[in-house]
Amino acid sequence: QVQLVESGGGLVQPGGSLRLSCAASGSIFRLNAMGWYRQAPGKQRELVAAITTGGTSNYADSVKGRFTISRDSAKKTVYLQMNSLKSEDTAVYYCNAAILPYGGSHYGDYWGQGTQVTVSS
């Protein structure tokens, strides 16, 4: 079994910061790209940021310059540093990873359970 466990969400005032973490565990043979998505009420899930094993990252235009994605390959963990938060960043944030499990023949798309981020005064 493979698990992705997120932490770090919460309530923050506009202009504040939060750091999300997502740790992958279980029967992992190889971990490829990791990323963060978010889904606000009544909206579709959207990509926030993603990072390859080599450290190449990409961001949604709405978060460029404010959010930073990073990863610690040894810990199988991806982070999302969120600064200058706005009310429109309020959403459930989901971790995503491409993982080849032990004994598997192809990479699977795995998701965390989600963590709520609320930006409000």
N, C-alpha and C positions, 0 to 999 in steps of 0.2 A: 504494500500500500504506500501511496505517496500523499503527503500532506503539505499544504501551504498555510501557514498561520500568520495572520497579520496582527499588528499591535500599533498603538500610538495615536489612534483617532481621539476625537473629543470636541469640546466646545472652545472656541477661541474668538476673540474680538477681531473686527476688521483691522488689517494691518499687522496682525500677529503672525506667529510661526508655529508650525507643527512638524514633527518628523515621524513618518510612518516606517515601519519595519515589516519585512515578510521573510520568514525562515522556511526553507524547504527541508523536509525530512522524509525518511522512509527508504524504500527500496529504489534508490536513485543510482543508475549507472552513469548517466551523463546529463548535465544540466546545460541547456542552451540559453537562448534569449529569455530575459525576464522583463516584466513591465507592470505598469499600474494603469488601471482603467477606473472610470467613475461613472456612476449613474445617479442623476438627480431625479426627484419625483416627476413622473410624467414625461421623462425624456429617455432616449436610447442610451445604452452604455457606450462610452467613448474612450478612446485611447488618450491617456494623459502623457505618459512617457514610457520609453522602452530602452533597454540597454543590452548590447550583445556581450558575448564572452570576452571579446577583445576590448570592451569598454566604449564602443561607439554608441552614442545615445541620440535619440530624437524625441521631440516634444510637440505637443499640440500648440498651435499658435497662441492660444489663450493663456498659456502658462509659461511661455518662453521668457527668460529673464527673472522669473520668480521662483520656479521649482527646479530642483536639481536631483537627478536620479544617480544612484551609485550602487555598487555591489561589492560584496566580499565573497569571492568564490570559495575560499577555504571554509567559510561558515555557511555557504549556500544561502546567503541572505541578500536581499535587495532593499534599498532604502529610498525614501522620497522625502527630501527636505523641501518644505513648503514655506515660503516667506511672502510677506506682503499679501496676506490672504484677503480675499474679497468675499462678499456674500454669495456671489455666483459660483464660488468654489464649493459651496455646500453640496454634499453628495455622499453616497456610500462609495468608498474606494475599495477596489478589488485588486489583489495581486494575481499575476498570471505568469506562468512559466512553461517553456517547452522542455519536456523531460523524457528521456529514454530510460524506462525502468529496467532493472535487472531481468533478463529473460525475455525482454520485449524485442520486437522486430522493427518498431518505428517510434518516433517521438509522439508523445501525447500532449494535449493542451490541458493544463491543470489550472484550477482556480482556487483562491482562498475564499473564506466565508464572508469577507467584507468587513470594513470598519467604517463607522459613521464619522464624518467630519462636518461640523456645523460652525459656520462663521456668522456670528451675530453679536450685536451689542446689547 
